[in-house]
């Protein structure tokens, strides 16, 4: 069986991660950059948190983005 996987190295939260994926490498880099941006934003607001704490907080926030039926932009407008 041929190896249909791509190898991609990304950096998230200052940590290098070598991935093996069947996804498009550019898409994986896009995802990694998105997560990295979330972690960096959290780190700016919470400089005392460790990278693992930031990663967990980012994971919760990303899960909320996926599962919250109310878009964040609409929520901000309602609060204005």
N, CA, C and O atoms as a GROMACS GRO file, in nm:
protein
  320
    1UNK      N    1   0.084  -0.118   0.000
    1UNK     CA    2   0.000   0.000   0.000
    1UNK      C    3   0.089   0.124   0.000
    1UNK      O    4   0.175   0.138   0.087
    2UNK      N    5   0.070   0.214  -0.096
    2UNK     CA    6   0.155   0.334  -0.102
    2UNK      C    7   0.125   0.430   0.012
    2UNK      O    8   0.012   0.437   0.062
    3UNK      N    9   0.227   0.504   0.050
    3UNK     CA   10   0.212   0.603   0.156
    3UNK      C   11   0.153   0.730   0.096
    3UNK      O   12   0.223   0.803   0.026
    4UNK      N   13   0.025   0.758   0.123
    4UNK     CA   14  -0.044   0.874   0.069
    4UNK      C   15  -0.046   0.990   0.168
    4UNK      O   16  -0.136   1.075   0.164
    5UNK      N   17   0.051   0.994   0.254
    5UNK     CA   18   0.054   1.097   0.356
    5UNK      C   19   0.159   1.202   0.323
    5UNK      O   20   0.262   1.174   0.261
    6UNK      N   21   0.130   1.324   0.366
    6UNK     CA   22   0.224   1.435   0.352
    6UNK      C   23   0.286   1.461   0.489
    6UNK      O   24   0.221   1.443   0.592
    7UNK      N   25   0.409   1.501   0.488
    7UNK     CA   26   0.475   1.540   0.612
    7UNK      C   27   0.482   1.692   0.615
    7UNK      O   28   0.527   1.756   0.520
    8UNK      N   29   0.436   1.748   0.725
    8UNK     CA   30   0.430   1.893   0.741
    8UNK      C   31   0.483   1.928   0.879
    8UNK      O   32   0.444   1.866   0.978
    9UNK      N   33   0.571   2.026   0.886
    9UNK     CA   34   0.620   2.075   1.014
    9UNK      C   35   0.559   2.213   1.037
    9UNK      O   36   0.569   2.301   0.951
   10UNK      N   37   0.496   2.231   1.151
   10UNK     CA   38   0.433   2.358   1.186
   10UNK      C   39   0.484   2.403   1.321
   10UNK      O   40   0.546   2.326   1.395
   11UNK      N   41   0.458   2.529   1.353
   11UNK     CA   42   0.493   2.581   1.485
   11UNK      C   43   0.368   2.643   1.546
   11UNK      O   44   0.306   2.731   1.487
   12UNK      N   45   0.334   2.595   1.664
   12UNK     CA   46   0.217   2.644   1.736
   12UNK      C   47   0.260   2.676   1.878
   12UNK      O   48   0.312   2.591   1.950
   13UNK      N   49   0.238   2.800   1.918
   13UNK     CA   50   0.274   2.840   2.054
   13UNK      C   51   0.422   2.822   2.084
   13UNK      O   52   0.461   2.791   2.196
   14UNK      N   53   0.504   2.843   1.983
   14UNK     CA   54   0.649   2.829   2.000
   14UNK      C   55   0.698   2.686   1.999
   14UNK      O   56   0.818   2.661   2.019
   15UNK      N   57   0.610   2.591   1.975
   15UNK     CA   58   0.646   2.449   1.973
   15UNK      C   59   0.642   2.397   1.829
   15UNK      O   60   0.542   2.416   1.759
   16UNK      N   61   0.749   2.333   1.786
   16UNK     CA   62   0.750   2.272   1.652
   16UNK      C   63   0.683   2.136   1.659
   16UNK      O   64   0.702   2.060   1.753
   17UNK      N   65   0.603   2.109   1.558
   17UNK     CA   66   0.529   1.985   1.554
   17UNK      C   67   0.538   1.927   1.414
   17UNK      O   68   0.499   1.991   1.316
   18UNK      N   69   0.590   1.805   1.403
   18UNK     CA   70   0.598   1.735   1.275
   18UNK      C   71   0.474   1.648   1.262
   18UNK      O   72   0.446   1.563   1.346
   19UNK      N   73   0.400   1.671   1.155
   19UNK     CA   74   0.274   1.600   1.134
   19UNK      C   75   0.281   1.514   1.010
   19UNK      O   76   0.352   1.545   0.914
   20UNK      N   77   0.208   1.406   1.012
   20UNK     CA   78   0.188   1.320   0.896
   20UNK      C   79   0.039   1.322   0.869
   20UNK      O   80  -0.040   1.279   0.954
   21UNK      N   81  -0.002   1.370   0.751
   21UNK     CA   82  -0.143   1.392   0.725
   21UNK      C   83  -0.180   1.359   0.581
   21UNK      O   84  -0.097   1.368   0.490
   22UNK      N   85  -0.304   1.322   0.562
   22UNK     CA   86  -0.354   1.301   0.426
   22UNK      C   87  -0.414   1.430   0.370
   22UNK      O   88  -0.454   1.435   0.254
   23UNK      N   89  -0.419   1.534   0.453
   23UNK     CA   90  -0.471   1.663   0.408
   23UNK      C   91  -0.367   1.739   0.326
   23UNK      O   92  -0.248   1.707   0.329
   24UNK      N   93  -0.414   1.839   0.254
   24UNK     CA   94  -0.326   1.928   0.179
   24UNK      C   95  -0.233   1.999   0.278
   24UNK      O   96  -0.281   2.054   0.377
   25UNK      N   97  -0.103   1.998   0.254
   25UNK     CA   98  -0.009   2.062   0.347
   25UNK      C   99  -0.040   2.210   0.372
   25UNK      O  100  -0.025   2.258   0.484
   26UNK      N  101  -0.082   2.282   0.269
   26UNK     CA  102  -0.116   2.423   0.287
   26UNK      C  103  -0.234   2.440   0.382
   26UNK      O  104  -0.237   2.535   0.460
   27UNK      N  105  -0.329   2.350   0.375
   27UNK     CA  106  -0.445   2.355   0.464
   27UNK      C  107  -0.401   2.329   0.609
   27UNK      O  108  -0.450   2.395   0.701
   28UNK      N  109  -0.311   2.236   0.628
   28UNK     CA  110  -0.261   2.205   0.763
   28UNK      C  111  -0.185   2.325   0.819
   28UNK      O  112  -0.199   2.357   0.937
   29UNK      N  113  -0.106   2.390   0.736
   29UNK     CA  114  -0.034   2.510   0.780
   29UNK      C  115  -0.134   2.620   0.815
   29UNK      O  116  -0.116   2.690   0.914
   30UNK      N  117  -0.239   2.636   0.735
   30UNK     CA  118  -0.344   2.733   0.764
   30UNK      C  119  -0.406   2.706   0.901
   30UNK      O  120  -0.422   2.797   0.981
   31UNK      N  121  -0.441   2.581   0.927
   31UNK     CA  122  -0.500   2.544   1.056
   31UNK      C  123  -0.404   2.573   1.171
   31UNK      O  124  -0.443   2.628   1.273
   32UNK      N  125  -0.278   2.536   1.153
   32UNK     CA  126  -0.178   2.558   1.257
   32UNK      C  127  -0.161   2.706   1.284
   32UNK      O  128  -0.149   2.747   1.400
   33UNK      N  129  -0.161   2.787   1.180
   33UNK     CA  130  -0.149   2.932   1.198
   33UNK      C  131  -0.270   2.989   1.272
   33UNK      O  132  -0.256   3.080   1.354
   34UNK      N  133  -0.387   2.936   1.242
   34UNK     CA  134  -0.510   2.980   1.310
   34UNK      C  135  -0.503   2.950   1.459
   34UNK      O  136  -0.533   3.035   1.542
   35UNK      N  137  -0.462   2.829   1.492
   35UNK     CA  138  -0.449   2.790   1.633
   35UNK      C  139  -0.340   2.873   1.701
   35UNK      O  140  -0.357   2.917   1.814
   36UNK      N  141  -0.229   2.893   1.631
   36UNK     CA  142  -0.119   2.973   1.686
   36UNK      C  143  -0.165   3.115   1.716
   36UNK      O  144  -0.129   3.171   1.820
   37UNK      N  145  -0.244   3.174   1.627
   37UNK     CA  146  -0.296   3.309   1.651
   37UNK      C  147  -0.383   3.312   1.776
   37UNK      O  148  -0.376   3.406   1.855
   38UNK      N  149  -0.466   3.210   1.793
   38UNK     CA  150  -0.552   3.202   1.912
   38UNK      C  151  -0.467   3.194   2.039
   38UNK      O  152  -0.495   3.263   2.137
   39UNK      N  153  -0.364   3.111   2.037
   39UNK     CA  154  -0.278   3.094   2.154
   39UNK      C  155  -0.202   3.223   2.183
   39UNK      O  156  -0.190   3.263   2.298
   40UNK      N  157  -0.151   3.288   2.079
   40UNK     CA  158  -0.078   3.413   2.100
   40UNK      C  159  -0.168   3.522   2.160
   40UNK      O  160  -0.125   3.595   2.249
   41UNK      N  161  -0.291   3.531   2.111
   41UNK     CA  162  -0.386   3.630   2.164
   41UNK      C  163  -0.414   3.602   2.312
   41UNK      O  164  -0.421   3.694   2.393
   42UNK      N  165  -0.432   3.475   2.346
   42UNK     CA  166  -0.455   3.439   2.485
   42UNK      C  167  -0.332   3.468   2.571
   42UNK      O  168  -0.344   3.513   2.685
   43UNK      N  169  -0.214   3.443   2.517
   43UNK     CA  170  -0.089   3.466   2.590
   43UNK      C  171  -0.070   3.614   2.622
   43UNK      O  172  -0.018   3.650   2.727
   44UNK      N  173  -0.112   3.701   2.529
   44UNK     CA  174  -0.100   3.844   2.552
   44UNK      C  175  -0.186   3.888   2.670
   44UNK      O  176  -0.147   3.974   2.749
   45UNK      N  177  -0.304   3.827   2.682
   45UNK     CA  178  -0.396   3.863   2.790
   45UNK      C  179  -0.366   3.789   2.920
   45UNK      O  180  -0.406   3.834   3.028
   46UNK      N  181  -0.296   3.677   2.910
   46UNK     CA  182  -0.268   3.590   3.025
   46UNK      C  183  -0.122   3.549   3.026
   46UNK      O  184  -0.091   3.431   3.007
   47UNK      N  185  -0.031   3.642   3.048
   47UNK     CA  186   0.113   3.611   3.033
   47UNK      C  187   0.167   3.510   3.134
   47UNK      O  188   0.276   3.456   3.114
   48UNK      N  189   0.095   3.485   3.241
   48UNK     CA  190   0.145   3.391   3.343
   48UNK      C  191   0.109   3.246   3.314
   48UNK      O  192   0.158   3.156   3.382
   49UNK      N  193   0.023   3.222   3.215
   49UNK     CA  194  -0.017   3.084   3.185
   49UNK      C  195   0.093   3.011   3.110
   49UNK      O  196   0.165   3.070   3.030
   50UNK      N  197   0.105   2.882   3.138
   50UNK     CA  198   0.202   2.798   3.066
   50UNK      C  199   0.148   2.767   2.926
   50UNK      O  200   0.030   2.790   2.898
   51UNK      N  201   0.232   2.716   2.840
   51UNK     CA  202   0.190   2.682   2.705
   51UNK      C  203   0.081   2.574   2.709
   51UNK      O  204  -0.011   2.577   2.627
   52UNK      N  205   0.090   2.480   2.802
   52UNK     CA  206  -0.014   2.377   2.808
   52UNK      C  207  -0.146   2.436   2.856
   52UNK      O  208  -0.252   2.395   2.809
   53UNK      N  209  -0.141   2.530   2.949
   53UNK     CA  210  -0.265   2.596   2.992
   53UNK      C  211  -0.324   2.679   2.879
   53UNK      O  212  -0.446   2.680   2.859
   54UNK      N  213  -0.238   2.748   2.805
   54UNK     CA  214  -0.286   2.827   2.690
   54UNK      C  215  -0.347   2.736   2.584
   54UNK      O  216  -0.449   2.770   2.524
   55UNK      N  217  -0.285   2.621   2.560
   55UNK     CA  218  -0.338   2.528   2.461
   55UNK      C  219  -0.475   2.476   2.501
   55UNK      O  220  -0.564   2.464   2.417
   56UNK      N  221  -0.493   2.446   2.630
   56UNK     CA  222  -0.623   2.399   2.678
   56UNK      C  223  -0.729   2.509   2.668
   56UNK      O  224  -0.842   2.483   2.629
   57UNK      N  225  -0.691   2.629   2.704
   57UNK     CA  226  -0.784   2.741   2.694
   57UNK      C  227  -0.821   2.767   2.548
   57UNK      O  228  -0.938   2.794   2.517
   58UNK      N  229  -0.723   2.760   2.459
   58UNK     CA  230  -0.750   2.777   2.316
   58UNK      C  231  -0.842   2.666   2.266
   58UNK      O  232  -0.933   2.692   2.187
   59UNK      N  233  -0.821   2.545   2.312
   59UNK     CA  234  -0.906   2.433   2.270
   59UNK      C  235  -1.051   2.456   2.312
   59UNK      O  236  -1.144   2.430   2.236
   60UNK      N  237  -1.071   2.506   2.434
   60UNK     CA  238  -1.207   2.534   2.481
   60UNK      C  239  -1.269   2.645   2.398
   60UNK      O  240  -1.386   2.635   2.359
   61UNK      N  241  -1.193   2.750   2.370
   61UNK     CA  242  -1.244   2.860   2.289
   61UNK      C  243  -1.277   2.814   2.147
   61UNK      O  244  -1.379   2.855   2.091
   62UNK      N  245  -1.194   2.730   2.089
   62UNK     CA  246  -1.220   2.679   1.954
   62UNK      C  247  -1.342   2.588   1.953
   62UNK      O  248  -1.422   2.592   1.859
   63UNK      N  249  -1.357   2.507   2.057
   63UNK     CA  250  -1.476   2.422   2.066
   63UNK      C  251  -1.602   2.508   2.076
   63UNK      O  252  -1.705   2.476   2.018
   64UNK      N  253  -1.592   2.618   2.149
   64UNK     CA  254  -1.704   2.711   2.160
   64UNK      C  255  -1.736   2.772   2.023
   64UNK      O  256  -1.853   2.785   1.987
   65UNK      N  257  -1.634   2.809   1.947
   65UNK     CA  258  -1.655   2.863   1.812
   65UNK      C  259  -1.732   2.764   1.725
   65UNK      O  260  -1.819   2.803   1.648
   66UNK      N  261  -1.699   2.638   1.739
   66UNK     CA  262  -1.762   2.533   1.656
   66UNK      C  263  -1.905   2.507   1.700
   66UNK      O  264  -1.994   2.492   1.616
   67UNK      N  265  -1.927   2.501   1.830
   67UNK     CA  266  -2.056   2.454   1.882
   67UNK      C  267  -2.155   2.562   1.921
   67UNK      O  268  -2.274   2.535   1.936
   68UNK      N  269  -2.108   2.685   1.936
   68UNK     CA  270  -2.198   2.793   1.975
   68UNK      C  271  -2.282   2.833   1.854
   68UNK      O  272  -2.227   2.875   1.752
   69UNK      N  273  -2.415   2.820   1.863
   69UNK     CA  274  -2.499   2.851   1.748
   69UNK      C  275  -2.506   3.000   1.716
   69UNK      O  276  -2.547   3.037   1.606
   70UNK      N  277  -2.467   3.084   1.810
   70UNK     CA  278  -2.476   3.228   1.789
   70UNK      C  279  -2.339   3.281   1.744
   70UNK      O  280  -2.243   3.273   1.821
   71UNK      N  281  -2.328   3.334   1.624
   71UNK     CA  282  -2.198   3.386   1.578
   71UNK      C  283  -2.148   3.498   1.667
   71UNK      O  284  -2.227   3.578   1.718
   72UNK      N  285  -2.019   3.504   1.686
   72UNK     CA  286  -1.958   3.604   1.774
   72UNK      C  287  -1.986   3.747   1.726
   72UNK      O  288  -2.008   3.835   1.809
   73UNK      N  289  -1.985   3.771   1.597
   73UNK     CA  290  -2.009   3.906   1.545
   73UNK      C  291  -2.149   3.954   1.583
   73UNK      O  292  -2.165   4.069   1.623
   74UNK      N  293  -2.248   3.868   1.573
   74UNK     CA  294  -2.385   3.904   1.610
   74UNK      C  295  -2.393   3.931   1.760
   74UNK      O  296  -2.466   4.020   1.804
   75UNK      N  297  -2.318   3.855   1.838
   75UNK     CA  298  -2.316   3.874   1.982
   75UNK      C  299  -2.258   4.010   2.018
   75UNK      O  300  -2.309   4.079   2.107
   76UNK      N  301  -2.149   4.049   1.951
   76UNK     CA  302  -2.086   4.178   1.977
   76UNK      C  303  -2.180   4.292   1.941
   76UNK      O  304  -2.188   4.391   2.013
   77UNK      N  305  -2.252   4.279   1.828
   77UNK     CA  306  -2.346   4.382   1.787
   77UNK      C  307  -2.458   4.396   1.888
   77UNK      O  308  -2.502   4.508   1.916
   78UNK      N  309  -2.504   4.287   1.943
   78UNK     CA  310  -2.613   4.290   2.040
   78UNK      C  311  -2.571   4.359   2.168
   78UNK      O  312  -2.652   4.421   2.236
   79UNK      N  313  -2.441   4.349   2.200
   79UNK     CA  314  -2.390   4.412   2.323
   79UNK      C  315  -2.352   4.558   2.304
   79UNK      O  316  -2.324   4.627   2.401
   80UNK      N  317  -2.352   4.605   2.182
   80UNK     CA  318  -2.312   4.746   2.154
   80UNK      C  319  -2.425   4.842   2.178
   80UNK      O  320  -2.408   4.963   2.159
   0.00000   0.00000   0.00000
